[in-house]
Structure formats: C-alpha cells, structure tokens
Amino acid sequence: MVATRSFKINHYLALMRLNKPIGILLLLWPTMWALWLASNGSVDPVIFTIFVLGVVLMRSAGCVINDIADREIDANVSRTVNRPLAAKQISISSAVILFFILLSAAFGLVLLCNSLTIKLAFIGAALSVIYPFLKRITHLPQMWLGMAFAYGVPMAFAAVRDAVPVNAWFLYGTCMVWPIIYDTMYAMADRPDDIKIGVKSTAILFGQYDRFIIGLLQVIFLGMMVKVGFDFQLGAMYDVSLLLAGLLFIYQQWLIKNREPARCFQAFLNNHWVGLVIFLGILFA
C-alpha cells in the first residue's frame, strides 16, 4: 500500500515536472534579475520568498495545464510518451483539480502583495493558461511563451515599487526574446515528431534558417541587455556577465550545428547557465 501510494505521488511530481527543475530555473532567472534591479540590490526577504514560491507553483501549474491540453499529442511523441497523462497514469479530473490547487496557492501568495501586483497576476495567469493551446493554431507559440516566462519582470517591479517604469517594460521585452531562443532549440529536438502529427513551432517555421535566426535573436537579446545595463547603471561585472553569456550562446550554436535532437536539448538546458551568469553580473554590479 505504501509503495503504491509512493508510486502515485511520483506520477504527480512528474506531472508538475518537479523532477525536472530546468523550467523552474528558466522562469526564475528573469524574475530574480527584476527583483534585484527593482530593489537596487536590497530585496525584501518576504517578497523574495513570495516570488520564488510563486515561480515554482506557476511553473507546476503551467506544466499540468500543458499536459492536459497535449495528452493526445504527447502520446505520439517519443520524448513525451511516458508523461503521466499521456500514459494514463493519472486521470484528467485529478489533473484538473491539481491545476486549480496550484493556481489557488499561487494566487494566495500574490494576495500578500500590493493591489497592482494582484491585478498583473490575472494577466500572468491568462498567459500561462492560453499558451499550451497555441501550437495548434500558430507557428509562433514560443513568442507567447516569452510573454508568459518574462511576466515575472513587471510583477516584481510592481511588488517592490508599486509601479512598473518604462525601463522595467524594456527589461520585460528583452526577457521575452530569451525563451524564443531556448524554446526553439527545444522544439528542434521534437521537430520530426511535430511535423508528423501537425504540431506547429518556430523550429518548423524557421526551417533551414533555424540556427541563423536563433543566432540573430541571441545577438538582439545581448544588445538589449547592454541597454538594460545602461538603464540601471550597472557596472563592469555586469558587462563581464554578458560576455560570458555570449560565449555560452556560441557554445549552444556549436551544439545545434548538426541539429541532432539530443544536442539541441542539451543546448536548451545550457540556457540555465546564461540566466545564472547574468544574475551574478547584476548581483555584483
């Protein structure tokens, strides 16, 4: 009985992807950049805790609604065929209940913040809920993912300053570019299966120009981050962090040069280090 219960818990953990924290980290880094910039390096511990827990809960909720929407698609993709809903290890009704529990818990955290943050949270939740359905109607779901994954930026500024200034919205726009980069790499790993079952993505849209467009977006992202440094008067350590991020982008280009699925996925994972080095640059600026 205990073993069976433990096995079931593992299915729920897998549904929330808590066994694969890369998504949490990629969602967390822009939020951490924004918190430190908004507070000039003196982050309130309560606000910090609210946002870290909020990232974990919202990413988990996003994974659950994604798997609810994609359960039939996942069953036909080699990389996702063993996901709990695709493998029918968890019922749809249980997954829906879990989604609302996670969403409610995240909203409970937001209620500890000011009214502007609460208002912005409704938009953030909508972005997360809508995203999984876009791959059926557009080749640009990664753009929407960028909007959703970067949304911690305006919320962080709202929580700290009770306002979202122009330079914060520019940071939001900058952070929107980054998920398009790494999620296109992610989609490159699934491209053969996606084409077969009719799922749309930027990897399919870009075709043979995928590496070139990813490289162009990497340059644009770094250029925009340079402006962020000017906007917030960041120092030499921040400049060094962008240089290191650029080197990591070059390494990612090397990984995807032959478009091998495993290497493309490795390049996607490598973006965690991009987020970390930029955060360290902001931290020690």
N, C-alpha and C positions, 0 to 999 in steps of 0.2 A: 504493500500500500504506500509506504513512504517513498519507495523507489519510483512508483508510478506517478506520485504527486510531484516528485523532483523532476521527472522527465517532462511532465506537463508544464512546469514552471520554465524549463529550458526552452520550450516552444514559444512561450510568451516573451521571454527575453530575446529570442531570435526575431520575433515579430517586431519588437521595438528596436532591434539592431543594437541592443546594449552589449552584445558580444562582439560588435564591430564599431569601435568608438570613433572611427575616422570622420563620420558625418557630424558627430558632436564637435570635434575639433575644428572642422572647416566652418561650421556655423559659429563656433565660439570666438575664433580669432578676430574677425571684424568687429564683433561686439566688444571684445577686450580693447581693441585699438580705440574704439569710440569712447569707452568708459574712461580710459586714461587721458585721452585728448580733451574730453568734456570737463574733466575734473582737474586738469593741469597736473596730473600725476598723483593726486591725493584722493583716491577712490574711497568712498564711504563703504565700510565692511558690509553693512546691511544691503546697500544697493548692489554691491559685488555679488553677494550670496543670492539675492533675488534673480539676478541675470544669469548666473551660472546654472542654478537650478531650472530657471525658465528655458534656457537653451536645451538642457537635457530633456525636459518634458516636451517641448515643442518639436524637437527633432524626433523623439519617440512617437509622438502623435502623428507627425508627418509620415513616418515610415509605416505606421498602421494604416492610415487612410490611403497611402500609396499602394500597399499590398491588397487592400480591399478592392481598389479600382483595377489593379493589374493582375488579379489572381488567375484569370484565364490566360493572359499574356505570359505571365511568369511560368506557367506550366509548360510552355512551348519554347522557353529559352534555357539553354543548358546551364547557364550560370545561376539561374533563379528557380530552377525546377523543384528544389528542395525547400523553398521558403514555406513556412507553416501553413499559409492559406492555400498556396498552390498545391501542396502535398496533402491538403485536407486534414491536417493535424489539429487545427483549431476551427471552430465553427465561425461563420460570418457574423452571427449575432454576438458571440463573445468578443470578436474583434471590434465591432461597433461600440459595444459597452466600454471596452478598454480605451478606445479613442476618446469617448466623451469624458471618461475619468481623467485621462491625461490632460485634455483640453481644459477641464474644470479646475484641475490642480494648478495649471499654468496661469489661468485667469485669477485664481485666488492669490497667487503671488503678485500679479500686476495690481491688484486692489490695494496692495501696501504702498504703491507709488502714487504720484500726483495725477490729477484728472487728465492732463494732456497725454501722459503715458498710457492711461487706460483707454482713451479714445484711439490712439495709434494702434493699440493692441488688437482692436477689432479688424483693422485693415491687415495687420500681420497674420491674423488667423485666417482671413479670407484668402490671402496669397497662398498659404500653406495648403488649404483645402482644395483650391482650384487647380494647383499645379499638376497633380497626377493625371488629370483628365486631358491635358493639352496635347500630349503626344499622339492623340488620336486625330487632332484637327490641324496641327501646325508643325512645321519642321523646326520651330524655334522655341520649344519648351524650356531650353536652357536659359533663354532670356528671362522667362518668368521665374525660373529657379534663382537667377541672380537677384531679382527683385525681392524674393522671399528670404534668401540666405543673407542678404545685406540689411534686412529690415531692423536688425538689432541696433544699427547705427543711429537712425533718428530716435528710436526708443530710448537708447542710452543717453543721448543728449537731452531728451525730454525729461528723463528721470533725474538727471543731475542738475540741469539748468532751468527746467520748466520752460524750455524754448528750444527750437531747432533752427540755428542760424544758417545763413547761406553756405558757409564753409562746411557745415555738417552735411547739408544736402549734396554738396560736391563730393564729400567723402562717401556718401551713400552711393552716388552714381559711379564712383571709382570702384567700390566694393562689388557693385553689380557686374562689373566686367569679369572679375576673377572666377566666379562659378561657371561662366560661359566657357572659360578656358579649360578648367579641370573636368567639367561635366561632359564636354565634347570628347576629351580623352577617354572618359568613362564610357561614353556612347560608342567610341571607336572599337572598344573591346566587344560590344554587343552587335556591331553593325550587320554581320551576316545573318544572325537570327532575326534582327529587327526588320531587315529588308524582306525576309521570307514571310513574316507574319503581318507586315504592314504597319509597324510602329514607326513614327517619324522622329527625327532628331537632327541636330546641327551636323553631326558626323555624316549623315546621309546627304543632307543639303550641300555641305561643302565638298563632298566627293573627293576627287584627286587633289583639291586645293586645301584639304583639311589642315595639313601641317603649316602651310603658308599663312592661312587665316589665324590659326592658333598663335603662330609667331607674331603676327601683326597685333593681335589682341594683347599678347604679353608685353609688347613694346608700348602699346597705348596705356595699359594698366600701370606700368612702371613710370611712364611720363606723367600720368595723372597723380601718382603717389608722390612724385617730385613736387608737384604743385601743392599737394597736401602738406608737405614739409615746409614750404614757404608760408602757407596759410597759418600754420600753427607754430611757426618759428622754431622748428626742430633743428637739432644740431648735427655735428659730424657723425655721431654714432648712428643716427637715422640714415644718413647718406650711405654709410658702410652697409647697413642692413639691406638697403635697396640694391647695392652692388651684389651682395650675397644672394638676394632673391633673383637677380638677373642670371647669376651663374647656375642657380637651381633650374631656372627656365631653360637654359641651354642644355643642361643635363636631361631635362624632360624631352626636349626636342630630339636628343640622341636616342632616348628610349623608344620614341614613337616612330623613328625613321623608317622602319620596315612594316609598321602598322600591325605588329604581332599582338594579338589580344592580351596576352599576359603582360607584355611590356607596356602596353597602353594603360592597363590597370595599375601597373607599378608607377607610371608617370602620374596618374591621378592621385595615388596615395602620397607621392612625394610632395604634393602641394601643402600638406600639413607643415612641412619644414619652411615653406615660403611664409605661411602665416606666423610661425613661431619667430623667425628671424626679424620680420617686420615689427612684431610686438616687442621684441627685445630692443630694437632700434628706438621705438617710441619710449619704452621704459627707461632707457639710459640716455635719452637725448638731452 
